[in-house]
Amino acid sequence: MDAHILSYLVIPLFDQHRDPFDRLILATALAENWPVISADEKFRLYDGVVQLIW
């Protein structure tokens, strides 16, 4: 659980995408080394931080 919270701090905060729930999804994926599968264009901002599958 701590790894997820610490990963939240690693996720960049972009002015054009400040959704805290999306950031939790990204932090969980980062902590667990899981890819994120999404069609949400805003997730492209995090390519390179987490693995994204379109």
MMTF fields as JSON, N, C-alpha, C and O atoms, coordinates in Angstrom:
{
  "mmtfVersion": "1.0.0",
  "mmtfProducer": "UNKNOWN",
  "numBonds": 215,
  "numAtoms": 216,
  "numGroups": 54,
  "numChains": 1,
  "numModels": 1,
  "chainsPerModel": [1],
  "groupsPerChain": [54],
  "chainIdList": ["A"],
  "bondAtomList": [4, 2, 8, 6, 12, 10, 16, 14, 20, 18, 24, 22, 28, 26, 32, 30, 36, 34, 40, 38, 44, 42, 48, 46, 52, 50, 56, 54, 60, 58, 64, 62, 68, 66, 72, 70, 76, 74, 80, 78, 84, 82, 88, 86, 92, 90, 96, 94, 100, 98, 104, 102, 108, 106, 112, 110, 116, 114, 120, 118, 124, 122, 128, 126, 132, 130, 136, 134, 140, 138, 144, 142, 148, 146, 152, 150, 156, 154, 160, 158, 164, 162, 168, 166, 172, 170, 176, 174, 180, 178, 184, 182, 188, 186, 192, 190, 196, 194, 200, 198, 204, 202, 208, 206, 212, 210],
  "bondOrderList": [1, 1, 1, 1, 1, 1, 1, 1, 1, 1, 1, 1, 1, 1, 1, 1, 1, 1, 1, 1, 1, 1, 1, 1, 1, 1, 1, 1, 1, 1, 1, 1, 1, 1, 1, 1, 1, 1, 1, 1, 1, 1, 1, 1, 1, 1, 1, 1, 1, 1, 1, 1, 1],
  "groupList": [{"groupName": "MET", "atomNameList": ["N", "CA", "C", "O"], "elementList": ["N", "C", "C", "O"], "formalChargeList": [0, 0, 0, 0], "bondAtomList": [1, 0, 2, 1, 3, 2], "bondOrderList": [1, 1, 2], "singleLetterCode": "M", "chemCompType": "L-PEPTIDE LINKING"}, {"groupName": "ASP", "atomNameList": ["N", "CA", "C", "O"], "elementList": ["N", "C", "C", "O"], "formalChargeList": [0, 0, 0, 0], "bondAtomList": [1, 0, 2, 1, 3, 2], "bondOrderList": [1, 1, 2], "singleLetterCode": "D", "chemCompType": "L-PEPTIDE LINKING"}, {"groupName": "ALA", "atomNameList": ["N", "CA", "C", "O"], "elementList": ["N", "C", "C", "O"], "formalChargeList": [0, 0, 0, 0], "bondAtomList": [1, 0, 2, 1, 3, 2], "bondOrderList": [1, 1, 2], "singleLetterCode": "A", "chemCompType": "L-PEPTIDE LINKING"}, {"groupName": "HIS", "atomNameList": ["N", "CA", "C", "O"], "elementList": ["N", "C", "C", "O"], "formalChargeList": [0, 0, 0, 0], "bondAtomList": [1, 0, 2, 1, 3, 2], "bondOrderList": [1, 1, 2], "singleLetterCode": "H", "chemCompType": "L-PEPTIDE LINKING"}, {"groupName": "ILE", "atomNameList": ["N", "CA", "C", "O"], "elementList": ["N", "C", "C", "O"], "formalChargeList": [0, 0, 0, 0], "bondAtomList": [1, 0, 2, 1, 3, 2], "bondOrderList": [1, 1, 2], "singleLetterCode": "I", "chemCompType": "L-PEPTIDE LINKING"}, {"groupName": "LEU", "atomNameList": ["N", "CA", "C", "O"], "elementList": ["N", "C", "C", "O"], "formalChargeList": [0, 0, 0, 0], "bondAtomList": [1, 0, 2, 1, 3, 2], "bondOrderList": [1, 1, 2], "singleLetterCode": "L", "chemCompType": "L-PEPTIDE LINKING"}, {"groupName": "SER", "atomNameList": ["N", "CA", "C", "O"], "elementList": ["N", "C", "C", "O"], "formalChargeList": [0, 0, 0, 0], "bondAtomList": [1, 0, 2, 1, 3, 2], "bondOrderList": [1, 1, 2], "singleLetterCode": "S", "chemCompType": "L-PEPTIDE LINKING"}, {"groupName": "TYR", "atomNameList": ["N", "CA", "C", "O"], "elementList": ["N", "C", "C", "O"], "formalChargeList": [0, 0, 0, 0], "bondAtomList": [1, 0, 2, 1, 3, 2], "bondOrderList": [1, 1, 2], "singleLetterCode": "Y", "chemCompType": "L-PEPTIDE LINKING"}, {"groupName": "VAL", "atomNameList": ["N", "CA", "C", "O"], "elementList": ["N", "C", "C", "O"], "formalChargeList": [0, 0, 0, 0], "bondAtomList": [1, 0, 2, 1, 3, 2], "bondOrderList": [1, 1, 2], "singleLetterCode": "V", "chemCompType": "L-PEPTIDE LINKING"}, {"groupName": "PRO", "atomNameList": ["N", "CA", "C", "O"], "elementList": ["N", "C", "C", "O"], "formalChargeList": [0, 0, 0, 0], "bondAtomList": [1, 0, 2, 1, 3, 2], "bondOrderList": [1, 1, 2], "singleLetterCode": "P", "chemCompType": "L-PEPTIDE LINKING"}, {"groupName": "PHE", "atomNameList": ["N", "CA", "C", "O"], "elementList": ["N", "C", "C", "O"], "formalChargeList": [0, 0, 0, 0], "bondAtomList": [1, 0, 2, 1, 3, 2], "bondOrderList": [1, 1, 2], "singleLetterCode": "F", "chemCompType": "L-PEPTIDE LINKING"}, {"groupName": "GLN", "atomNameList": ["N", "CA", "C", "O"], "elementList": ["N", "C", "C", "O"], "formalChargeList": [0, 0, 0, 0], "bondAtomList": [1, 0, 2, 1, 3, 2], "bondOrderList": [1, 1, 2], "singleLetterCode": "Q", "chemCompType": "L-PEPTIDE LINKING"}, {"groupName": "ARG", "atomNameList": ["N", "CA", "C", "O"], "elementList": ["N", "C", "C", "O"], "formalChargeList": [0, 0, 0, 0], "bondAtomList": [1, 0, 2, 1, 3, 2], "bondOrderList": [1, 1, 2], "singleLetterCode": "R", "chemCompType": "L-PEPTIDE LINKING"}, {"groupName": "THR", "atomNameList": ["N", "CA", "C", "O"], "elementList": ["N", "C", "C", "O"], "formalChargeList": [0, 0, 0, 0], "bondAtomList": [1, 0, 2, 1, 3, 2], "bondOrderList": [1, 1, 2], "singleLetterCode": "T", "chemCompType": "L-PEPTIDE LINKING"}, {"groupName": "GLU", "atomNameList": ["N", "CA", "C", "O"], "elementList": ["N", "C", "C", "O"], "formalChargeList": [0, 0, 0, 0], "bondAtomList": [1, 0, 2, 1, 3, 2], "bondOrderList": [1, 1, 2], "singleLetterCode": "E", "chemCompType": "L-PEPTIDE LINKING"}, {"groupName": "ASN", "atomNameList": ["N", "CA", "C", "O"], "elementList": ["N", "C", "C", "O"], "formalChargeList": [0, 0, 0, 0], "bondAtomList": [1, 0, 2, 1, 3, 2], "bondOrderList": [1, 1, 2], "singleLetterCode": "N", "chemCompType": "L-PEPTIDE LINKING"}, {"groupName": "TRP", "atomNameList": ["N", "CA", "C", "O"], "elementList": ["N", "C", "C", "O"], "formalChargeList": [0, 0, 0, 0], "bondAtomList": [1, 0, 2, 1, 3, 2], "bondOrderList": [1, 1, 2], "singleLetterCode": "W", "chemCompType": "L-PEPTIDE LINKING"}, {"groupName": "LYS", "atomNameList": ["N", "CA", "C", "O"], "elementList": ["N", "C", "C", "O"], "formalChargeList": [0, 0, 0, 0], "bondAtomList": [1, 0, 2, 1, 3, 2], "bondOrderList": [1, 1, 2], "singleLetterCode": "K", "chemCompType": "L-PEPTIDE LINKING"}, {"groupName": "GLY", "atomNameList": ["N", "CA", "C", "O"], "elementList": ["N", "C", "C", "O"], "formalChargeList": [0, 0, 0, 0], "bondAtomList": [1, 0, 2, 1, 3, 2], "bondOrderList": [1, 1, 2], "singleLetterCode": "G", "chemCompType": "PEPTIDE LINKING"}],
  "groupTypeList": [0, 1, 2, 3, 4, 5, 6, 7, 5, 8, 4, 9, 5, 10, 1, 11, 3, 12, 1, 9, 10, 1, 12, 5, 4, 5, 2, 13, 2, 5, 2, 14, 15, 16, 9, 8, 4, 6, 2, 1, 14, 17, 10, 12, 5, 7, 1, 18, 8, 8, 11, 5, 4, 16],
  "groupIdList": [1, 2, 3, 4, 5, 6, 7, 8, 9, 10, 11, 12, 13, 14, 15, 16, 17, 18, 19, 20, 21, 22, 23, 24, 25, 26, 27, 28, 29, 30, 31, 32, 33, 34, 35, 36, 37, 38, 39, 40, 41, 42, 43, 44, 45, 46, 47, 48, 49, 50, 51, 52, 53, 54],
  "secStructList": [7, 2, 2, 2, 2, 2, 2, 2, 2, 2, 1, 7, 7, 5, 6, 6, 5, 7, 7, 2, 2, 2, 2, 2, 2, 2, 2, 2, 2, 2, 2, 2, 6, 7, 7, 3, 3, 7, 7, 7, 4, 4, 4, 4, 4, 4, 5, 6, 6, 5, 7, 3, 3, 7],
  "xCoordList": [0.828, 0.0, 0.869, 0.558, 1.935, 2.805, 3.421, 3.623, 3.719, 4.319, 3.376, 3.828, 2.078, 1.103, 1.073, 1.023, 1.104, 1.091, 2.383, 2.354, 3.508, 4.778, 4.831, 5.41, 4.243, 4.199, 3.33, 3.581, 2.319, 1.463, 2.293, 2.011, 3.316, 4.178, 5.08, 5.587, 5.283, 6.139, 5.373, 5.972, 4.056, 3.233, 3.242, 2.864, 3.67, 3.706, 2.315, 1.317, 2.265, 1.011, 0.996, 1.722, 0.166, 0.062, -1.135, -2.179, -0.99, -2.105, -3.322, -4.456, -3.096, -4.208, -4.829, -5.79, -4.284, -4.856, -4.56, -3.464, -5.541, -5.356, -6.312, -6.521, -6.886, -7.856, -7.169, -6.323, -7.526, -6.843, -7.114, -6.268, -8.264, -8.582, -7.778, -7.327, -7.602, -6.734, -5.307, -4.61, -4.876, -3.527, -3.366, -2.29, -4.422, -4.375, -4.253, -3.518, -4.968, -4.847, -3.412, -2.826, -2.851, -1.481, -0.482, 0.46, -0.671, 0.236, 0.181, 1.213, -1.002, -1.145, -0.437, 0.274, -0.636, 0.04, 1.551, 2.262, 2.042, 3.475, 4.005, 5.039, 3.316, 3.759, 3.747, 4.614, 2.76, 2.611, 3.304, 3.326, 3.871, 4.507, 3.508, 3.823, 2.303, 1.242, 1.092, 1.34, 0.696, 0.375, -1.003, -1.835, -1.228, -2.54, -3.158, -2.547, -4.378, -5.111, -6.205, -7.1, -6.119, -7.081, -7.153, -6.182, -8.317, -8.499, -8.517, -8.699, -8.333, -8.326, -7.068, -5.952, -7.25, -6.124, -5.214, -4.016, -5.763, -4.957, -3.911, -2.901, -4.155, -3.181, -1.893, -0.848, -1.97, -0.759, 0.311, 1.498, -0.107, 0.849, 1.832, 2.946, 1.426, 2.21, 2.999, 3.603, 2.992, 3.781, 5.249, 5.777, 5.883, 7.258, 7.332, 8.36, 6.248, 6.187, 5.612, 6.125, 4.549, 3.943, 3.783, 3.752, 3.682, 3.456, 2.002, 1.104, 1.763, 0.413, 0.101, 0.933, -1.108, -1.59, -2.835, -3.779, -2.814, -3.928, -4.738, -5.72],
  "yCoordList": [-1.198, 0.0, 1.256, 2.21, 1.278, 2.455, 2.729, 3.884, 1.668, 1.837, 2.593, 3.374, 2.37, 3.062, 4.552, 5.388, 4.873, 6.289, 6.968, 8.099, 6.298, 6.881, 7.044, 8.009, 6.124, 6.232, 7.404, 8.007, 7.724, 8.874, 10.148, 11.023, 10.241, 11.421, 11.484, 12.553, 10.356, 10.288, 10.701, 11.168, 10.528, 10.847, 12.362, 13.111, 12.816, 14.256, 14.881, 14.248, 16.106, 16.849, 17.867, 18.86, 17.609, 18.476, 19.404, 18.993, 20.651, 21.607, 21.123, 21.359, 20.444, 20.001, 18.685, 18.207, 18.095, 16.847, 16.746, 16.358, 17.097, 17.12, 16.172, 16.312, 15.219, 14.303, 13.388, 12.575, 13.513, 12.715, 11.216, 10.407, 10.839, 9.413, 8.773, 7.634, 9.504, 9.005, 8.869, 7.914, 9.809, 9.757, 8.546, 7.951, 8.181, 6.968, 5.711, 4.786, 5.677, 4.55, 4.449, 3.366, 5.579, 5.6, 5.202, 4.459, 5.679, 5.349, 3.863, 3.252, 3.283, 1.854, 1.057, 0.093, 1.467, 0.783, 0.884, -0.094, 2.037, 2.229, 1.354, 0.705, 1.327, 0.552, -0.946, -1.68, -1.396, -2.828, -3.26, -4.443, -2.283, -2.545, -3.157, -4.107, -2.589, -3.019, -1.992, -0.806, -2.417, -1.449, -0.845, -1.435, 0.319, 0.958, 0.841, 1.211, 0.321, 0.215, 1.279, 1.247, 2.215, 3.311, 3.945, 3.938, 4.494, 5.281, 6.765, 7.6, 7.098, 8.489, 9.183, 8.803, 10.187, 10.905, 11.546, 11.702, 11.912, 12.58, 11.645, 12.102, 10.347, 9.403, 9.398, 8.963, 9.875, 9.943, 10.838, 10.691, 11.752, 12.631, 11.826, 12.28, 10.652, 9.848, 8.74, 7.902, 8.738, 7.756, 7.949, 9.058, 6.899, 6.984, 6.902, 6.515, 7.266, 7.134, 5.748, 5.029, 5.405, 4.068, 3.508, 4.265, 2.201, 1.584, 1.781, 1.439, 2.325, 2.561, 1.667, 1.47, 1.132, 0.32, 1.003, 1.287, 1.26, 1.96, 1.003, 1.401],
  "zCoordList": [0.0, 0.0, 0.0, -0.712, 0.771, 0.799, -0.559, -0.935, -1.297, -2.62, -3.551, -4.389, -3.413, -4.256, -3.933, -4.835, -2.663, -2.253, -2.684, -3.171, -2.513, -2.938, -4.452, -4.95, -5.176, -6.636, -7.077, -8.12, -6.292, -6.605, -6.705, -7.524, -5.866, -5.871, -7.096, -7.436, -7.758, -8.941, -10.201, -11.169, -10.187, -11.357, -11.562, -10.662, -12.743, -13.002, -12.918, -13.263, -12.466, -12.383, -13.52, -13.487, -14.521, -15.685, -15.529, -15.024, -15.959, -15.883, -16.658, -16.242, -17.786, -18.613, -18.148, -18.751, -17.077, -16.553, -15.064, -14.66, -14.262, -12.817, -12.083, -10.878, -12.801, -12.208, -11.188, -11.562, -9.902, -8.875, -8.999, -8.619, -9.517, -9.646, -10.776, -10.656, -11.865, -12.935, -12.422, -12.764, -11.612, -11.058, -10.134, -10.078, -9.413, -8.577, -9.437, -9.089, -10.549, -11.476, -11.976, -11.99, -12.384, -12.883, -11.8, -12.076, -10.585, -9.485, -9.158, -8.882, -9.185, -8.931, -10.015, -9.73, -11.251, -12.364, -12.222, -12.454, -11.848, -11.672, -10.538, -10.694, -9.408, -8.246, -8.523, -8.046, -9.295, -9.564, -10.856, -11.194, -11.573, -12.864, -13.856, -14.571, -13.878, -14.777, -15.895, -15.675, -17.072, -18.125, -17.874, -17.185, -18.432, -18.374, -19.762, -20.764, -19.8, -21.052, -21.024, -20.179, -21.955, -21.967, -23.338, -24.096, -23.648, -24.867, -24.53, -25.416, -23.268, -22.826, -23.347, -22.993, -24.177, -24.78, -23.732, -23.969, -22.594, -21.565, -20.956, -20.42, -21.039, -20.504, -21.324, -20.841, -22.549, -23.383, -22.759, -23.051, -21.913, -21.219, -20.368, -20.107, -19.945, -19.007, -19.679, -19.009, -21.009, -21.744, -21.37, -21.453, -20.973, -20.494, -18.979, -18.424, -18.309, -16.847, -16.518, -15.66, -17.215, -17.104, -18.504, -19.474, -18.623, -19.925, -20.312, -19.543, -21.487, -21.964, -23.151, -24.037, -23.154, -24.27, -24.81, -24.074, -26.122, -26.775, -27.587, -28.214]
}
